[in-house]
Amino acid sequence: MTRIVKIENHLSRSARRFFSDAQLEPDPELTGAGWERRFTADEQRTKEAIELYTQLGFEVRAEPVRAEELDDDCQDCRSVVSSHFRTIYTRKRKPTAINRFDPG
């Protein structure tokens, strides 16, 4: 018997093994402005994500990791994460007069 597992459920369970709900919560100010939290990445993956999401037509923000996203247990870990990692947020680009279709 083959068992089918939805990838979203698997990823959600996997993420929660390592991160608390508070660590996975997006910045409420950004979500209020229409931004969607995507993931946290190191410097190289951040550059790649910015390029990719921009090419896909999104606005992209790479925000410093918030204190709420880090454990209190290790100060060295906090220092490394806060200086080398960013949380990626995206939102759909708003149409402008330049990129709107105008059949003229």
N, C-alpha and C positions, 0 to 999 in steps of 0.2 A: 504494500500500500504506500503510495507516494503522498507525502505531506507537503502542502504548499504553505509557505510562511510569507506574509506581506513584509517587504523590506522596511517599510516605515515602522511597523511594530517592533521588528528586530532592532533597528537602530535606536528607537526610543528606549527600549529596555537596556540596550548596551550603554547608552549615554548615561542613563540614570545609575548605573553601577559605579560610575566614577565621579559624577557631578551631582550635587544636590539641586533641588528645584531652584533655590536662590541663585545658584551659579549659572543656571541656564536661562534665567529671566532676562529679557531684553531691557534696555534702558527705556523707562516709561516716557521720558521726554521725546525720544526719537520715534518710538512707535506712535506717539500722539501726533507726530508730524508726518506720519505715513511711511516711516522707514521700517523695514523688516530685518530682524537679526538673522544672519545666515550662519556664521560659524566664527571661531577664533583660530587664527593662523599665525605661523611664524613670519618673519620678514619676507622670505622668498615667496611663500604661498600667498601672502597678502598682495604682493606686486602682481602675481599671476591672476588672482581673483579680481583685482581692480581692472586689469586689462580685459579679462574675459567678460565680466558683467558690463563693462562699458561698451564692448563690441556688441553685446546682446541688447543694447539700448537702455540700460539702467543707469541711474545716478548711483554712485558708490561712495560710501564713507568707510574709512578705516579708523576706528576709535580705539583709544587706549583701553586695556582691559580694566573694568571697574573693580573696585575693592571687594564688592559683594560677590564677584565671580571667583575670588581666590580664598583658599583655606587660610586660617589664622596660624596653622601649625608651623609653618616654615618661612621665616623672614627672607632667607636667601632665595627661596622659590618665588616669593612675591616680587623680589627685586628683578630676577631674571625675566619673569613673565611680563611684568609691567614695562620693561625696557625692550623686549624682543618680540612681543606678540601684540596683535591687534584684533579687535572684533569687527567683522565685516557686516555692514548694513547696506541694504539696497532699497531702492524704490523705483517704480516706473517713471521714466522721463516724461515730463509734462510736454504736450505738443506745443510747438511754437509755430509762428507764421512760416518759418523757413522749412520745417519738416512736415507740414500738413499737405495733404493732397488737394490740389486745386485744379479741377478740370478746365478752368479758365474760360 
